[in-house]
Amino acid sequence: MKPQHPSVRRISECFLKPDIECLPQESKQPYYLSHWDLNLLPIQYIQKGLLFRKPSEAFEDGHPFMATLLHRLKRSLSSALFHFYPLSGRLASIINEHQASILVYVDCVNTPGAKFTHAALDLTISHLLSPVDVPLVVHSLFDPDLHTAVNYDGHTLPLLSIQVTELLDGIFIGSSFNHSIGDGTSHWNFFKTWSEIFQSLPPDGDDIVSISRPPIRKRWFPDGHGPIINLPFTHSDQFKIRFKAPELRERIFHFTKESIAALKAKANAECGSEEISSFQAMSALVWRSITRARRQPQNQITICRMVANNRAKLEVPTSEDYFGNVITTLKVSAKAGEVVEGGLGWAAWKLHEAVVDNTKEKFREAVEQWFECPCTFRLDQIFVTNSLSMTSSPKFNIYGNEFGMGKAVAVRSGCANKFDGKVSSYPGYEGGGSVDLEIALFPHNMANLEADSEFMSAVSSPPHLFHQ
């Protein structure tokens, strides 16, 4: 039998929001969503969190470390929500039975705010990081009310829920972030702002402080469309599909910058090219290795998806500070035999072609096609057998977030949006171009991946996480 871990104890919870009187006038109006945002209504929340080591003073008798930390986290979070006020709102809908349509927007006024939970778990950092697999207890470090929630549930559930879990020697800050409000770039921009405010907040006085990179909250809409976008549904059941993750194994695989450089050089050499990127080469290795691990028949189709950030493709290119969703999925299909037998370069070139083919013209054409036939994503079409999805990004400044405890020792995710073939990429702890891949697979597929010599020769043990 597997050892039973202690369970998370939830100590307190509250809701936080900025003072409505201090917010700009537009916050009193409906906050309309773009078509990319609406597309994600049936998808589950983004669940990402950071694990920190407690500082030495936390172990001193009588030191108010935890009380002080929680107070500063709440103050700085309220201040961050002043700049990212849609996260303290709730979704609202107007259904038009005559036109068979539904309008979904964010109500930033009639809302209790973002949720903040203080919890405790009688385990150490080592308990969470030392096992080969990511232990299931990690999922409990995120708001359990949002584990299976989809973004549309933001009508009655918070759009942002923060859970701060005290470990015996560490602190985990877990964020459940409604994906219809923003993509991964938006999530980590919010997190960075929260961290920046935490570090600059005065001991007392005004909690509304200036920030270095204010979010661009104004949603982008193509000419002739928006801001009001009606979906062709009269009830959420017409597009809201519940998804429960199957039994999976999750592991973190570490790639050093030298290993990634070798993969890139090999892929380009096989193609007689210099155009394949490091991420494309690494993704090709994962695609080939997981296809082999699944023991797929040669003629069976396998799919690799990559997420593209399209902020630079808007009519007026916007910066990375744009708050919302501007992502599309690049889908590459091939027969399993082609992926396995074609070599690393062959697979990497297929992925490279998909990236090159994601032009401004095709991007805008896809936008127009959506408005001609509005729709939403379907989980049962994304989480399909024999596919994998490369999500998140090693470019996110994840380890730049500090909350008075120094650099985080690890990033982990919750149970939302997990399926066989879900791959999340993060910057490696040591930086410098290293990458950590969090891979979720059926147990038998993971066992086969662990026996794959090509894959395992490219990964290595992560640097010692307890080294200062």
LOPAMI-829587 format. One record per residue (C-alpha): residue in three letters; z negated, x, y negated. Coordinates in pm, 1 decimal, decimal comma. Each point is the difference from the previous one (the first is absolute). Layout:
# LOPAMI-829587
r / z / x / y
Ala / Z / X / Y
...
//
This chain:
# LOPAMI-829587
r / z / x / y
Met / 0,0 / 0,0 / 0,0
Lys / 71,9 / 112,2 / -353,9
Pro / -312,3 / 88,8 / -200,9
Gln / -105,8 / -273,7 / -239,5
His / -27,1 / 112,7 / -360,4
Pro / -258,6 / -147,3 / -235,7
Ser / 142,3 / -283,3 / -204,5
Val / 45,8 / -10,7 / -375,5
Arg / -282,1 / -174,6 / -187,3
Arg / 108,8 / -179,7 / -314,7
Ile / -281,6 / 33,6 / -252,5
Ser / 131,8 / -174,7 / -310,9
Glu / 312,6 / -131,2 / -164,1
Cys / 103,4 / -108,5 / -345,7
Phe / 313,0 / -75,5 / -199,2
Leu / 116,5 / 200,7 / -298,5
Lys / 248,8 / -72,0 / -276,3
Pro / 60,7 / 112,4 / -356,6
Asp / -126,7 / -204,5 / -291,3
Ile / 270,8 / -261,0 / -54,9
Glu / -59,0 / 15,1 / -376,0
Cys / 91,6 / 368,5 / -6,7
Leu / 325,3 / -39,1 / 191,1
Pro / 340,1 / -27,7 / -170,5
Gln / 129,1 / -348,1 / -74,0
Glu / 262,6 / 15,3 / 275,1
Ser / -277,7 / 11,7 / 261,2
Lys / -77,9 / -364,3 / -82,2
Gln / 352,4 / -98,9 / 107,7
Pro / 139,7 / -19,6 / 354,8
Tyr / 78,9 / 348,4 / 129,2
Tyr / 336,7 / -45,7 / 165,8
Leu / 105,8 / 199,2 / 304,5
Ser / 331,2 / 174,8 / 56,2
His / 222,2 / -77,7 / 296,0
Trp / -125,6 / 316,4 / 174,8
Asp / -357,6 / -124,0 / -42,3
Leu / 85,9 / -345,5 / 135,2
Asn / 182,6 / 160,3 / 290,8
Leu / -331,9 / 136,9 / 123,5
Leu / -202,7 / -321,8 / -0,6
Pro / -3,3 / -20,9 / 384,4
Ile / -96,7 / 368,8 / 42,3
Gln / -359,2 / 119,9 / 38,5
Tyr / -204,1 / 188,2 / -258,5
Ile / 17,8 / 373,8 / -66,2
Gln / -318,3 / 151,4 / 148,6
Lys / -65,2 / 363,2 / -92,5
Gly / -322,0 / 187,9 / -57,1
Leu / -151,3 / 340,1 / -67,1
Leu / -284,4 / 172,4 / 180,6
Phe / -233,0 / 218,5 / -206,9
Arg / -284,5 / 233,4 / 88,6
Lys / -335,6 / -84,7 / -155,9
Pro / -115,5 / 262,9 / -250,5
Ser / -319,8 / 190,8 / 68,7
Glu / -208,0 / -203,6 / -246,6
Ala / 60,3 / -312,3 / 208,1
Phe / -239,6 / 138,9 / 262,2
Glu / -285,3 / 74,0 / -241,1
Asp / -302,5 / -227,3 / 33,2
Gly / -7,8 / -258,6 / -272,1
His / 339,6 / 90,0 / -144,2
Pro / 179,8 / -321,1 / -110,5
Phe / 340,0 / 126,9 / 117,6
Met / 125,9 / -319,5 / 159,6
Ala / -126,0 / -231,7 / -273,5
Thr / 155,0 / 223,3 / -265,9
Leu / 329,9 / 28,5 / 187,6
Leu / 31,2 / -376,0 / 50,9
His / -81,4 / -67,8 / -365,1
Arg / 264,0 / 245,5 / -123,3
Leu / 257,2 / -125,0 / 251,7
Lys / -46,4 / -358,3 / -120,3
Arg / 13,1 / 92,7 / -368,5
Ser / 311,0 / 213,2 / 41,1
Leu / 167,7 / -259,1 / 223,0
Ser / -55,0 / -269,7 / -262,3
Ser / 150,2 / 233,3 / -258,5
Ala / 298,8 / 77,6 / 225,3
Leu / 55,7 / -374,3 / 45,3
Phe / 33,9 / -30,9 / -376,9
His / 320,8 / 202,6 / 32,4
Phe / 101,3 / -152,8 / 335,9
Tyr / -125,5 / -351,5 / -72,4
Pro / 237,5 / -180,6 / 244,7
Leu / -208,9 / 149,0 / 283,9
Ser / -297,5 / -207,1 / -113,2
Gly / 204,0 / -320,7 / 13,9
Arg / 96,5 / -245,1 / 272,0
Leu / 336,7 / -132,4 / 106,7
Ala / 94,2 / -350,9 / -108,2
Ser / 293,6 / -223,0 / 94,4
Ile / 200,0 / -287,0 / -138,9
Ile / 187,4 / -198,9 / 263,6
Asn / 299,1 / -208,1 / -105,3
Glu / 67,7 / -249,6 / 277,5
His / 316,0 / -132,5 / -166,6
Gln / 161,4 / 340,4 / -25,3
Ala / -155,7 / 121,0 / 327,9
Ser / -136,9 / 310,6 / -166,2
Ile / -323,5 / 185,6 / -56,1
Leu / -97,1 / 224,0 / -292,6
Val / -265,0 / 263,3 / 74,9
Tyr / -164,7 / 194,5 / -283,2
Val / -330,0 / 169,7 / -84,9
Asp / -270,5 / -188,1 / -187,5
Cys / -206,2 / 265,6 / -179,7
Val / -242,1 / -248,1 / -162,6
Asn / -133,0 / -240,3 / 264,6
Thr / -130,5 / 262,1 / 237,9
Pro / -329,3 / 152,0 / 116,6
Gly / 160,9 / 346,6 / -14,9
Ala / 38,3 / 291,4 / 240,5
Lys / -248,4 / 30,1 / 285,3
Phe / -242,2 / 293,0 / 29,2
Thr / -205,4 / 48,6 / 317,3
His / -273,4 / 249,8 / 79,3
Ala / -37,3 / 71,5 / 372,0
Ala / -159,8 / 258,3 / 229,2
Leu / 87,8 / 155,0 / 334,4
Asp / -231,4 / 225,1 / 202,4
Leu / 267,9 / 256,0 / 87,7
Thr / 101,7 / 337,3 / -136,8
Ile / 328,5 / 131,3 / -135,6
Ser / 42,5 / 186,4 / 326,9
His / -20,2 / -326,6 / 195,2
Leu / 301,8 / -126,9 / -194,3
Leu / 209,7 / 317,6 / -7,6
Ser / -80,7 / 190,5 / 318,4
Pro / 142,3 / -235,5 / 266,8
Val / 364,4 / 45,4 / 101,9
Asp / 76,8 / -360,8 / -89,5
Val / -101,7 / -168,8 / -323,2
Pro / -302,3 / -203,9 / 117,3
Leu / 20,9 / -376,5 / -36,7
Val / -316,0 / -1,6 / -209,5
Val / 213,0 / 137,3 / -286,6
His / 154,8 / -345,8 / -34,4
Ser / -348,4 / -134,2 / -79,1
Leu / -7,2 / 214,8 / -313,2
Phe / 227,6 / -256,7 / -167,3
Asp / -76,1 / -359,4 / -97,9
Pro / 4,4 / -194,3 / 331,8
Asp / 103,7 / -318,8 / -180,3
Leu / 336,4 / 164,7 / -72,0
His / 73,8 / 161,6 / 338,0
Thr / 254,4 / -263,8 / 101,2
Ala / 60,4 / -154,8 / -342,5
Val / 350,9 / -10,6 / -138,4
Asn / 75,6 / 43,6 / -367,7
Tyr / 53,3 / -374,6 / -47,5
Asp / -366,9 / -47,4 / 88,3
Gly / -73,6 / 145,2 / -342,9
His / -19,5 / -361,3 / -113,7
Thr / -353,7 / -15,2 / 141,0
Leu / -78,6 / 365,6 / 79,6
Pro / -37,6 / 291,1 / -244,5
Leu / 311,6 / 195,6 / -90,3
Leu / -212,9 / 315,4 / 7,8
Ser / -304,1 / 62,5 / 215,2
Ile / -191,4 / 328,7 / -9,1
Gln / -250,0 / 84,6 / 273,6
Val / -230,0 / 299,9 / -53,8
Thr / -155,3 / 99,4 / 332,9
Glu / -287,0 / 248,2 / 11,4
Leu / 6,4 / 228,4 / 305,1
Leu / -282,6 / 228,9 / 103,7
Asp / 168,8 / 292,2 / -175,2
Gly / 292,6 / -155,3 / -182,6
Ile / 145,8 / -283,2 / -205,3
Phe / 315,5 / -194,2 / 84,1
Ile / 175,2 / -194,5 / -276,2
Gly / 238,4 / -249,4 / 159,5
Ser / 252,1 / -201,6 / -198,7
Ser / 171,6 / -321,5 / 111,7
Phe / 279,5 / -55,8 / -251,8
Asn / 230,6 / -302,4 / -7,2
His / 349,3 / 137,7 / 66,1
Ser / 167,9 / -273,7 / -205,1
Ile / -167,8 / 145,1 / -309,3
Gly / 118,1 / 355,2 / 55,3
Asp / 142,4 / 259,0 / 237,6
Gly / -151,8 / 327,5 / 117,2
Thr / 84,6 / 171,7 / -328,5
Ser / -178,9 / -277,1 / -189,4
His / -300,0 / 13,3 / 232,3
Trp / -57,1 / 373,1 / -39,7
Asn / 67,4 / -16,6 / -377,0
Phe / -278,0 / -258,1 / -22,1
Phe / -227,4 / 215,8 / 215,5
Lys / 71,3 / 304,2 / -218,1
Thr / -82,7 / -196,2 / -314,9
Trp / -327,0 / -119,5 / 156,4
Ser / -86,3 / 359,9 / 89,3
Glu / 90,0 / 123,8 / -349,5
Ile / -218,0 / -263,0 / -164,5
Phe / -288,9 / 71,8 / 238,8
Gln / 1,6 / 364,3 / -103,4
Ser / 26,3 / -66,9 / -375,1
Leu / -224,5 / -305,4 / -31,7
Pro / -281,6 / 57,3 / -254,1
Pro / -358,8 / -54,1 / 120,7
Asp / -19,1 / -311,2 / -214,4
Gly / 205,6 / -180,2 / -259,0
Asp / 348,6 / -145,4 / 21,2
Asp / 140,0 / -9,4 / 353,9
Ile / 357,6 / -49,3 / -123,1
Val / 132,1 / 354,5 / -21,2
Ser / 349,0 / 129,9 / -64,2
Ile / 197,1 / 138,7 / 294,2
Ser / 266,6 / 268,6 / 24,4
Arg / 268,3 / -213,5 / 168,3
Pro / -23,5 / -373,0 / -80,9
Pro / 180,1 / -223,6 / 249,0
Ile / 324,0 / -171,1 / -97,8
Arg / -98,3 / -356,4 / 83,8
Lys / 313,2 / -172,5 / -128,6
Arg / 195,0 / -106,8 / 306,3
Trp / 367,0 / 94,7 / 30,3
Phe / 252,9 / -279,6 / 51,7
Pro / 379,2 / 37,4 / 19,7
Asp / 204,6 / -140,9 / -284,4
Gly / 32,5 / -376,4 / 28,7
His / -301,1 / -39,6 / 229,4
Gly / -374,2 / -41,5 / -39,1
Pro / -269,6 / 3,2 / -95,9
Ile / -36,1 / -331,7 / 184,6
Ile / 130,4 / 31,5 / 356,7
Asn / -18,5 / -295,9 / 234,2
Leu / 2,4 / 56,4 / 375,3
Pro / 190,0 / -260,8 / 208,3
Phe / -307,2 / -126,1 / 185,3
Thr / -232,8 / -295,7 / -35,7
His / -279,9 / 133,5 / 219,5
Ser / -129,5 / 347,7 / 76,7
Asp / 23,5 / -66,4 / 373,8
Gln / 376,5 / 26,2 / -38,0
Phe / -26,8 / 374,0 / -60,7
Lys / -360,4 / 102,7 / 70,7
Ile / -28,3 / 143,5 / 350,9
Arg / -328,9 / 129,0 / 135,6
Phe / 11,6 / 339,0 / 169,2
Lys / -273,7 / 151,5 / 212,0
Ala / 31,9 / 365,1 / 88,9
Pro / 24,6 / 71,1 / 373,1
Glu / -216,9 / 259,5 / 172,5
Leu / 108,8 / 333,5 / -142,9
Arg / -101,4 / 361,1 / -11,6
Glu / 1,3 / 173,0 / -337,8
Arg / 10,5 / 374,9 / -52,8
Ile / 33,4 / 234,7 / -294,9
Phe / 257,2 / 275,1 / 55,7
His / -1,5 / 295,7 / -239,9
Phe / 314,8 / 183,1 / -111,5
Thr / -38,3 / 326,4 / -189,9
Lys / 245,6 / 87,2 / -275,2
Glu / 136,1 / 278,1 / 226,2
Ser / 62,1 / -243,3 / 286,6
Ile / 177,6 / -245,6 / -230,5
Ala / 211,9 / 281,2 / -147,7
Ala / 103,3 / 101,6 / 352,6
Leu / 99,3 / -358,3 / 83,8
Lys / 203,6 / -24,1 / -320,2
Ala / 176,0 / 331,1 / 68,9
Lys / 78,8 / -100,0 / 358,4
Ala / 135,6 / -342,9 / -96,4
Asn / 222,0 / 144,7 / -272,7
Ala / 122,5 / 281,1 / 224,9
Glu / 101,5 / -247,1 / 269,9
Cys / 199,2 / -198,0 / -258,8
Gly / 137,9 / 295,5 / -194,4
Ser / -168,5 / -149,4 / -304,9
Glu / -260,1 / 74,8 / -263,9
Glu / -50,1 / -361,0 / -105,2
Ile / -251,4 / -132,0 / 254,2
Ser / -346,2 / -22,5 / -155,3
Ser / -330,3 / 100,9 / 152,5
Phe / -109,3 / -361,7 / 39,4
Gln / 329,6 / -100,3 / 160,8
Ala / -27,8 / 283,2 / 252,6
Met / -360,6 / -88,0 / 83,7
Ser / 87,9 / -370,6 / 29,4
Ala / 286,6 / 87,2 / 232,2
Leu / -240,5 / 189,1 / 226,8
Val / -231,3 / -302,1 / 9,0
Trp / 290,7 / -237,7 / 71,0
Arg / 128,2 / 215,0 / 286,8
Ser / -344,0 / 61,7 / 146,1
Ile / -116,6 / -362,8 / -8,9
Thr / 333,7 / -113,7 / 146,3
Arg / -54,8 / 241,9 / 290,0
Ala / -362,4 / -109,4 / 33,4
Arg / 108,9 / -360,8 / 39,2
Arg / 231,9 / 92,8 / 288,5
Gln / 272,9 / -216,5 / -148,3
Pro / 328,0 / -55,3 / 187,9
Gln / 282,3 / 204,0 / -153,8
Asn / 197,9 / -303,3 / -119,7
Gln / -299,3 / -176,1 / -156,2
Ile / -6,3 / -12,3 / -380,0
Thr / -283,1 / 177,3 / -178,0
Ile / -73,6 / -44,5 / -371,5
Cys / -157,1 / 234,6 / -253,2
Arg / -104,3 / -138,8 / -338,2
Met / -87,3 / 196,4 / -310,7
Val / -139,3 / -138,8 / -323,9
Ala / 188,8 / 80,1 / -322,0
Asn / -160,4 / -3,1 / -345,9
Asn / 266,2 / -139,9 / -234,8
Arg / -166,9 / 34,4 / -339,0
Ala / 273,8 / 239,0 / -115,1
Lys / 272,1 / -250,1 / 98,0
Leu / -90,5 / -277,2 / -242,9
Glu / 245,2 / -73,8 / -284,1
Val / -244,8 / 175,4 / -227,4
Pro / -164,3 / 250,7 / 235,6
Thr / -376,7 / -35,6 / -12,2
Ser / -270,1 / 254,2 / 65,1
Glu / -228,9 / 28,5 / 299,5
Asp / -257,6 / -186,8 / -210,8
Tyr / 185,1 / -329,6 / 55,0
Phe / -255,9 / -232,9 / 158,2
Gly / 153,9 / -219,2 / 267,6
Asn / 236,3 / 29,0 / 294,3
Val / 329,9 / 184,5 / -34,6
Ile / 50,8 / 95,3 / 361,6
Thr / 268,0 / -72,2 / 255,0
Thr / 29,9 / 91,4 / 365,4
Leu / 277,1 / 227,8 / 121,7
Lys / 89,2 / -93,9 / 356,3
Val / 175,2 / 236,5 / 241,2
Ser / 106,7 / -116,2 / 346,3
Ala / 136,2 / 197,2 / 294,1
Lys / 4,0 / -3,0 / 376,5
Ala / -299,6 / 168,1 / 157,3
Gly / 225,4 / 242,2 / 185,9
Glu / 163,7 / 110,3 / -325,2
Val / -335,3 / 64,0 / -167,4
Val / -139,3 / 196,6 / 294,0
Glu / 312,8 / 193,2 / 97,6
Gly / 147,4 / 47,5 / -346,9
Gly / -254,6 / 258,6 / -110,8
Leu / -233,2 / 22,1 / -296,3
Gly / 283,5 / 57,8 / -244,9
Trp / 195,4 / -305,3 / 118,3
Ala / -297,5 / -232,6 / -51,0
Ala / -96,7 / 161,4 / -330,6
Trp / 355,1 / -37,7 / -131,9
Lys / -3,7 / -372,5 / 84,6
Leu / -315,3 / -37,5 / -207,7
His / 145,8 / 215,0 / -277,0
Glu / 310,6 / -221,9 / -14,4
Ala / -219,4 / -308,7 / -41,2
Val / -175,8 / 159,9 / -296,8
Val / 328,6 / 109,4 / -160,5
Asp / 143,7 / -346,9 / 58,8
Asn / -286,4 / -157,0 / -196,7
Thr / 198,3 / 16,6 / -324,5
Lys / -67,7 / -182,1 / -324,3
Glu / 304,1 / -217,9 / 65,1
Lys / -113,3 / -106,6 / 346,9
Phe / -353,7 / -44,0 / -124,1
Arg / 113,7 / -240,9 / -273,3
Glu / 234,2 / -177,0 / 241,3
Ala / -294,2 / -61,4 / 233,9
Val / -202,6 / -142,2 / -290,1
Glu / 279,1 / -246,0 / -85,6
Gln / 34,4 / -99,5 / 364,7
Trp / -370,5 / -81,2 / 12,0
Phe / 25,2 / -233,2 / -298,6
Glu / 297,5 / -173,0 / 160,7
Cys / -214,5 / -68,6 / 306,8
Pro / -372,3 / 54,3 / -74,4
Cys / -214,3 / 83,4 / 301,0
Thr / -311,9 / 186,3 / 110,2
Phe / -61,3 / 266,6 / 260,4
Arg / -86,1 / -111,6 / 350,5
Leu / -248,5 / 206,6 / 194,3
Asp / 161,9 / -98,2 / 329,6
Gln / 325,4 / 157,9 / -122,6
Ile / -161,9 / 319,5 / -130,7
Phe / -244,9 / 72,4 / 280,9
Val / 262,3 / -9,3 / 272,7
Thr / 6,4 / 182,2 / 331,0
Asn / 148,2 / 350,3 / 2,3
Ser / -23,1 / 49,2 / -374,8
Leu / -208,6 / 227,0 / -217,0
Ser / -78,6 / -10,2 / -369,0
Met / -70,2 / 303,9 / -215,8
Thr / -236,3 / -133,1 / -266,9
Ser / -221,3 / 133,0 / -279,4
Ser / 96,1 / 341,5 / -143,7
Pro / -120,7 / 361,6 / 2,7
Lys / 86,1 / 4,7 / -371,4
Phe / -291,2 / -226,1 / -91,8
Asn / -278,6 / 187,3 / -177,3
Ile / -260,2 / -128,4 / 244,2
Tyr / -235,4 / 299,2 / -9,6
Gly / -0,5 / 3,9 / -379,6
Asn / -245,7 / -291,7 / 2,7
Glu / -362,8 / 104,1 / -40,8
Phe / -310,2 / -208,3 / -58,2
Gly / -262,4 / 259,4 / -76,5
Met / -1,2 / 127,5 / 358,1
Gly / 277,1 / 257,6 / -15,5
Lys / 324,6 / -15,7 / 191,1
Ala / 27,1 / -256,3 / 279,9
Val / 0,6 / 140,9 / 352,8
Ala / 242,1 / -256,4 / 145,1
Val / 205,3 / -312,2 / -62,5
Arg / -1,7 / -285,8 / 250,7
Ser / 152,5 / -348,2 / 21,5
Gly / -112,5 / -340,1 / 124,6
Cys / 141,9 / -222,5 / 270,7
Ala / 245,7 / -190,0 / -223,3
Asn / 373,9 / 28,1 / 70,9
Lys / -53,5 / 204,7 / 317,5
Phe / 250,5 / -16,2 / 284,4
Asp / 154,0 / 226,5 / 262,1
Gly / 196,9 / 249,5 / -205,2
Lys / -184,0 / -22,6 / -332,5
Val / -4,7 / 346,1 / -159,9
Ser / -188,4 / 65,8 / -324,7
Ser / 54,5 / 331,7 / -176,3
Tyr / -259,9 / 167,0 / -220,0
Pro / -25,3 / 337,2 / -171,2
Gly / -189,1 / 250,1 / 212,5
Tyr / -357,4 / 82,7 / -97,7
Glu / 92,3 / 356,9 / -97,6
Gly / 300,4 / -109,6 / -209,8
Gly / 289,1 / 240,0 / -50,1
Gly / 255,5 / -225,8 / 166,8
Ser / -197,1 / -68,5 / 317,7
Val / 10,1 / -355,5 / 137,1
Asp / -221,9 / -218,1 / 216,9
Leu / 166,0 / -276,5 / 200,1
Glu / -207,5 / -293,1 / 118,6
Ile / 186,3 / -139,3 / 301,5
Ala / -82,8 / -327,7 / 175,5
Leu / 146,1 / -58,0 / 348,2
Phe / -65,3 / -193,5 / 317,5
Pro / -239,5 / 212,0 / 211,1
His / 263,3 / 92,3 / 261,3
Asn / 248,8 / 98,8 / -271,8
Met / -261,7 / 215,6 / -171,9
Ala / -76,8 / 175,2 / 328,1
Asn / 370,3 / 77,6 / 41,6
Leu / 22,5 / 126,1 / -359,1
Glu / -293,9 / 233,8 / 61,8
Ala / 194,2 / 144,4 / 294,4
Asp / 317,9 / 51,5 / -205,3
Ser / 43,5 / 375,1 / -36,7
Glu / 241,7 / -14,4 / -297,8
Phe / -235,5 / -219,5 / -198,0
Met / -327,2 / 169,8 / 89,6
Ser / 139,5 / 345,9 / -72,8
Ala / 64,5 / -110,7 / -359,4
Val / -351,3 / -132,6 / -66,6
Ser / -323,9 / 190,5 / -32,8
Ser / -370,1 / -59,6 / -47,8
Pro / -88,0 / -91,8 / -358,4
Pro / -197,4 / 253,8 / -203,8
His / -376,7 / -5,0 / 40,1
Leu / -96,4 / -309,4 / -193,5
Phe / -355,3 / 111,4 / -55,0
His / 89,6 / 325,5 / -167,2
Gln / -90,6 / 13,6 / -365,9
//
